[in-house]
Amino acid sequence: MTALTRITTDPQVMGGRPCIRGLRVTVGTLVGLVATGHSRDDILQLYPYLEAADLTEALAYAAWRAEEIEIPLAPA
């Protein structure tokens, strides 16, 4: 799998939790929205500064973390 370039971590942003492109939107927030039934379109309306590819990477990252496999992240 290639590196996920849209997922970043920075101790100064959201306590170092994985975020989308250095923004204050965590992977956990997006995965939680998907898990509670929000569609991609719903999420993109709630967060208009996000892109569809951000959601795809957030879900890919969550899937990899669930498998406890480390993947490289882009620095913020």
VENCOR-V118033 format. One line per field, one symbol per residue. psi: psi as a letter, one per 30 degrees, with the letter a starting at -180 (. if undefined). Layout:
BEGIN
psi = ???
END
This chain:
BEGIN
psi = klkjffklkkffjhgglkljhglhjleeeeeeeefggkleeeefeeiffllefeeeeeeeeeeeeffhkklklkl.
END
